[in-house]
Amino acid sequence: MSITFPFDNSFAALPEGFFLRQEPRPAPAPELLAFNTPLAAELGMGGTPTETELAQCFSGNALPEGAEPIAQAYAGHQFGGFSPQLGDGRALLIGEVVDTQGQRRDLQLKGSGRTAFSRGGDGLAPMGPVLREYIVSEAMAALGVPTTRSLAAVATGDTVHRETALPGAVLTRVASSHLRVGHFEFFAGRRDGARMRVLLDHAIARHDPEADSPLAFLKGVIARQAELVAQWLSLGFIHGVMNTDNTTISGETIDYGPCAFMEAYHPQTVFSSIDRQGRYAYDSQRHVLPWNMAQLASALLLLEEDAEAMVETYTQAVHAMPALIDAATLRRFGQKLGLADAREADRSLIEAWLALLQNQGADFTNSFRALSLDVALAERLFDDGAGFAAWRREWEARITSESLPQERMQATNPAVIPRNHRVEEALAAAQIGDMAPFHRLTQVLQTPFTLSGENADLAQPAAPGEEVEATFCGT
């Protein structure tokens, strides 16, 4: 194997109880679908492998020297209900590297077969969800959103049975870590304070070296997650399955299952086929994350000598989160309207613009983009000319004092996002052997704030008959 990585595996060095060692399931006929060459360079990958060697490596058939494949143990609240043991049921952490920028990052295979945590599942991944995560995670990275990354996608030659028989694949995912709220819940549910302390020390070393207590660590996670959800909201992104086992300690977006980008603006938009009650709707995301942080707070209280005396302090930290989200959301939406430093008084201007979008059923992304290019172009999107004119007068009066508002808006409002129907189009083509739409879409999404005329179709909302009404996990 000519592929090398500078492995330095810290999680695999933790004591018993944090993971189980596991080898990937052999892939019968691996074939490389996509490989992220710039990311490989960032990670310090060595060698000059052929496509066949890349397929063998990133299917799990021939892991590089120094890899230590393990399935991590964690618990989680799923749609509000606690599961005391979840864990990596179809994923293996193969190791960690310190990249060329000195940052520690995980490499994980997703879809590499059953583990002891599979709970009856097959441990496999259909090609469609693997390529969806590749497309959307790389698009989010290009948009500046903290996210896991995609290094490789490999078809396995397996047939995966869901509603129908589907081709299988493995995704190689990169993250600053795969530590989740559920990792802490796992040990809290077992009242295992000793292992919880080891986990906290590990997490602090990776993500919060300045944190000197469980409370300080909690506040760091809350701050990162508040910024993250504000970015999601500013882009019309809907995660779709914000369980605590899908909520990272790092503040990175993880687990792009039934995710989607909203087109027509409506705060209660839901795409996830499993979110039947709208728990994780677009605007509900700002309310769910404080709930998830409350679960982390409850877990961390296990480490306090006098937990009862600390309950109120931890509660105050969690209750401060909605204000952090509101402040971050105000700042980001203010920037989308050209304001360098939005003030509380600007909230009504933002809300009035969003109300115009909702009443019109206007496309979220294209409306902001049009406004950033030419206010007359934006005006043509609205039937309510009088309503738009009134809002425009207020907005133009506000941005008069701003320096370079249009430049700020064009650098904040993307021209192109991973539209659901275009993603589905690329996935459908890939499953019959045509990777051209996937590669075209992935390439265009790498520069989301510029768009050439020849790719203008990728910026258009779904036409009648193209709409995607539901998205799926693939498990």
N, C-alpha and C positions, 0 to 999 in steps of 0.2 A: 504494500500500500504506500503510494507516494505522497498521500495527503498527511500533513502534520498540523497539529495545533499546540500552542504553548499551554497545555493544561496545568491548572493549579487548583485542585478540587477540595474546597473547604467544607462544603456541605456533606460530602461523602466521608469526611473525617470526623463528623459528629458521632456521639455515642449511639449505641443500639436504641431503637425506638423511634428514630426520625425518618427511617426509610427502610426499604427492602431491596436487596440487590437482585437484579433481574436482567436477563439477556433479551435483546429484541427478537421478535418472531422473524424467522427467515422469510424474505420476500422471494416468491418463486421466479419472477421475471422483472427485475427492476429496470426502469427506464426514466432517464432524467427528463423532467418537464420544464423546470425553471431553476436557474441558479443565479444568486445575487453576487456577482463578482466584486463590486465595490465593498459590500459588507464583509465578504470573505477577507479582503485586504485589511479592513479595519480590525478584524479579529486576529490578524497575524497568521492566517492559514498559509502553510508552506506547501511546496510541491507544484508540479505541473501536470495535474491529472487529466486523463481523458474523460469523455462523457461517461464511458462505461465505469470507470473508477469512481467518479462522482456519484453515479447511481448506486453502486455497491456500498459506498460509504454512507450516503444519506438515506438509504433504505434501512440501514442498520445491519446489513449483511457483513460488512468488513469495517469495523470501527477503527479509528486511528489509535496508534499507541498512546497510552495514558488515559484513554476513556474509561470511566467507571460507571456504567449504566445502573441507575437506581430509580425506583418509584418512590416518590415522596408521600409521607403520611400527612393528611389534614382532614379536618371536619368542615362543616359549613351549614349556614342557614340557606335553604333553597326555597324561594318564594315564601319566606317567613317561617318555615318549619325546619327544626334542627335535625341534622343527620350527624351523629357522633363520629362516623368514620366514612370518609369519601376516598381521598387519596388519588394518586395518578392511576386511573383505570385503563388508560390507553396512551400513556406518555411515559417517557423515560428521560431523566436528566442524564446526559452522557458525560457531562463535565463542565468545568468553568475555565475561562481563560482571562488573563489580564490583557486587554486589547492594546493597540498601538497608542492610545491616548491615556493609558494607565487605569482604565476603568475595568472593573471585574464584571464579567458577563457570563450568563448561563447558556449552554447549548442543550436543546431538548428535542427529542424525536417525538412527534405526535402522530398516533396511528400505528404504532410499532408493535401492537399485539397485546394480549391479555396480561394483566399483572394480578397480584394477590388482592388488589383493590378494585377489581373490575366489576364486582357485584353482579355477575351473570352476563355482563356485556361481552362482546367479541374482541374489544380492544382495538378494533380497526377503524379506519376513517375512509369515507368515500372521497373520490377525487374532487367532487364539487366543493364541499366545505373546505378542503385543503387549499384549493386554488382561491376560494373566496377569502380565506384568511390571508393568503399571500397578497392578493390585490389590495385589500382594505388596510392591512397593517402597514404596508409600504406606502400607501397613499396617506395614511395618518402621519407617518414619519415625515413625509414631504410637506405636509401641512403644518409641521411643527408641534404636533401633539405627542406627549410622552407615550410610548407604545412599545410592546414587543415588536420584534422584527422577524422577517422571513428570509432565511438563508437559502433554502432549497426545497423544491417539491419534486417527489419521485413517485411515479406510478409503480405499483408493486406487482401487478399481474394477478392480484387476488380479486375475487368477486365478493363484494360486501353486500349483505342483504339488509335492506331497510324496508321501505314500502315496496321497493322493487329491487332487482339485482343491479348493482352499480359497480363500476371499476374502483379499486382501492388505491390509496396513495398514502404517503408519509410526508409530513411537513417538518422541516428543521426550523425550530423557533429559537430566537435569541432574545434574552431579557437581562436587565440588570440584576434581577433575581426572579425566581418564581414563588417567592414567599407571599403568602396570602393571609388575610384575616383568619381564614380557616385553619392555618397552621397553629395559631394561638388558641383557637377554640378547641382544637384536638386535645391539647394538654390540659386546658382548663376543664374540659368535660371529664377528664380522668383525675382531676385534682392533683396533677403531677407538677408541683411547683419547681422541683429540681430541674426537670427537662425544660420547663417553661423558661427558667432563668437562662439555661444554655441557649435556647432559641432566641431570647431577647438579646443576649450578648452578641450572638451571630448577626442578628438583624441590625443592631446598632452599629456594629463594625462595618457593615456593608452600606447602610443607608443614612445613619444618623450619628456619626462619630462624636458630635458635640453633645448628644443626649446623655444626661447623667442620672436618669431615673426612668421608670416605666411611664410616668406621667409625661415627662419631656418627650419621650419616644411617641406616645399617643398624639401629642400636639403636633409633632412633625408629620405624622401620617395624615392627620386631619388637614393640615395646611396643604399638603401635596394633593390630596384627593379633592379639596375644594377648588383648587386651580384646575385640576383635570376636568371636573364636571362642567366648569364654566367654559372651557374650550369645547367640550362636546356640544353644549347648548349653542355656542356661537357658530357652530358649523352645521347645525341641524342633525347631529349624529345621535342615533338611538342604539344603545348597546344591546338591549333586548333581554339580557339575563344577568342582572346585577346581583347575583347571590354573593354571600360573603366569601365563598371559595373562588369567586371570580373578581375579587377586590384585592388589589396588590398593596403591599407595604411600601413599595417604591413610588407609587403614584403613576405607574404605567398602565395603559389600557391593555387588557389581556382577554383572551378567549373570545375571538370574533366568530361567534356561532350565528344566531339569528339577527345579527346587527344589520342596520340599514341607515341610509341618509334620507331624511324627509325631503319631499318635493313641495307639494302644496303645504303652506304653513298652517299647522293646527297644533296647539299645545298638547293635546291628548293623543297624538298619533302613536299607534302601535303597529309593529310588523310581526313580531315574534309569534309563531304559531302556538307556542306553549304559554304565552302570557295572556291567558283568557280574561283575566280581570283588569288588565292594564296597570299592573303594579309597577312596571318598568317603562311606562309611556314616556314620551319625550320630556315633558316638563316635570314629570314625577321623579326623574332622576335626581333632581336637586334635593328632594325630600328623602329618597331612599339612602343616599350615602350617609347622612347623619345617623340613620337607623343602623347601618352597617358599622359605623364607628362606635356606636353604643355597644355593639356586640364585642368589638375589640376592647373597649374600655372594661366591660364586665370580665373578660378573660384576664386582662392585665392586673385587675384587682387581686388576683390570686397571689401576686408577688408582694403585696403590701402587708407589713406586719400587723397593722390595724386596719383591715379592709373597710370595716364599718365606718371608721372615722374619715376615710378617704372617699367614700361614695359621693359626697356632695361636691368635692373638688373635681373628681372625674366627670361628674354630671355637668358641671359648669363648662368643662372643656368641650364636651360634646354639644352642649346647647349653644356654644359660641360658633359652631360650624355654619349654621344657616346665614349668619351675618357675613362670614368669610366668603361663602358662595355668592351671596348677593353683591358684595363688593367686587369680587372677581368678575362676575357676570356683567355688572355695570361698566367696569373698565373695558372689557372685551367688546361689548356691544357698542360702547361709546367709540372705540377705535374703528369699528365697522362703519360708523357714521361720520368719521373724520375727526373725532375729538381725541386729542392727545391725552387728556386727563379728565375724564367725565366726572361731573359732580352729582350729588344727590338730586339736585334740581333738574338734571338732564334725564332722570328716569322716566318722567312723563313723556318726553320727546321720543325716547326709545319705545315705550309702550304704545304710543300712538302710531308709530310706524308699523309695529308688529300687528296692531289691530287692523290697519289698512291691509296688510298682507293676508290676514285671516279672513277678513270680510270679502276680499277679492278672490281668495283661494289661489293667491299668487305663489309662484315658485320661490322658495326661500333663498336659495343660492343665487339664482339669476336676478332677483330683484335687488339684492344688495350689490351685486356686481354691476348691474346697469346704473345704479345710482352713483357708483364710484367712477364710472366712465363719462356719463352725460345725463344730467338731470332730466333733460327732455326725453331721452331714451327710456328712462325709468317711468316717466309720466305716461307713456304709451301703454304701459302694462296694466293701467288701472282704468276701470270703467267710471269710478267715482272721481271725476275730474275736480269737483269742488273740494272734496275731502283731501285729495292729494295736494291741491293748491294751497289749502290752509296749512297743511303740515309743512309743505315746502317753504312757506314764508317763515315759519318759526325756525325750521332747520337752518335756512340760509342766514338768518339773523344770528343764530348761535355760532356758526362756523366762521363768521366774518373775522373773528379775532384769532382763529387758528392758523398756524403755519403749515403750509403744504397738506391740507386735508385730503385732497384727491389722491396724492401719492400714498398717504397713510391708508386710505380706503382700498386702493388697488393692491397694496401689500398685505391686506387683511382679509379681503373678500375674494375667495378663489373663483377662477373662471371655470374650473372643472372639478368635479367630485366623482367618486365611484357610484354613479347612479345605478339603482337596483336593476333596472331592465338591461343596462349595458353589462353589468356583472353577470347576470343570468345568461345573457347572450354568449358571453365569453366562456362560461362554464359548460353550456350546452354544446358549443363547438368543440371544446377540449375533449369531451366525453366520446366524440366520434373521431378523434384524432387530429382535429384542426386547432392548433395552438395559436394561429395568427391573431384572432381577436383578443386573446389573453395578452399576448406580448404587446400588441398595439395599445391596449388600454393601460397596461402597467407602465409602459414607456411614457405615455401622455400624462399620467398622474404623477410622474416624478417632478413635473414643473407646473403645479396646479394654478399658479398665479399668472401664467402666460398660456395662450392657446392660439395656435396657427389656424388659418382659415380651413385648411384641409381636414382638421380634426374638430371642426365646429359642431358636428353631429353629436359628439360625445358630451356636449354641454346642454343638449336639449332634453327637456322633461319627456317622460314616456308619452307616446301618442296613444290615442284610444286603442285598446286591445293589447298594448305593451305593458300596462301597469302591473307591478308586482304587489300583490295584496298581502302576502305572507312570506316570511323567511323562516328557515329551519336550522336546527342545531347540527344534524348529521350524526347524532349518537343513537 
